[in-house]
Amino acid sequence: MVGQLSRGSSVAIAGFGYFVLKLKLAPAGEPQACAGIIERLGTAERRNFENAEELLRLLADWASDVSKMV
């Protein structure tokens, strides 16, 4: 499980990333399903994800790429 930030938490933010997120509709019996495509704007990089953990990993990977450029 990913930790959550509480109000007043201090986190250093290097900037903003802009994304287009396309989510697949979940089947009727699976409201927790999270799958789709995420596109990083400005680079046209597109990645598929099959669950929330994969989506978070993609975002973390892209965030680390940005921090290496600063």
N, C-alpha and C positions, 0 to 999 in steps of 0.2 A: 504494500500500500504506500502511496506517495504521501509524504508529510504535507500538511496544510499550513499556510501562513495565517497568523492571527493578526488582528488589527494592531497597528503600531509596530509590526515587525520591520526591522530594517534589512533591506536587501539591496545590494548594489546592482543597478540596472545600467547596462552600457548603451542601450538604445531600444528601439522597437523593431520587431520583425512583422511583416505583413504577409498574410496567408489567405488563400481561398480554401475553404474546407467544404467538401461534399460528402455528406453522410448518407449511407444506405439505410433505407427504412428497415426497421427490425420486424421480424415475423411477429404475429399476434401474441404468441406465448413467450417471447423473449425480449421484454422491454429493456433489459440491461445491455443488449447487444450494441456494439459500437464499431462500425467498420466504414471504410470509405477511402477517399483520396484527399491528400493535402498538397497544395501547390504553393511554393514559396515565390511570392511576387518579386519581380526584379531579376530573378534568375531563371524563371520558367521551369524550375526543378519540381517534378511531381513524384509522389510516392504513395503507394497503397498501404493501408494498414487494416488489420483484421480485428484489432481490439484496442482498448484504451491504453494498455501498456505500450503497445507498438507506437501509437500516436505520441505518447509522452516521450518515448525514446527518440523518435524523429525530431521532435521539438528541442529536446536536450542536445542532440547531435548538432543541429543547426545553430543553437545558441553557443555551443562551444566553438564552432567555426567562426562565428562573429567575434567572440572574445579573443581569438588568436590573431585577428586582423587589427585589433585596437592597440 
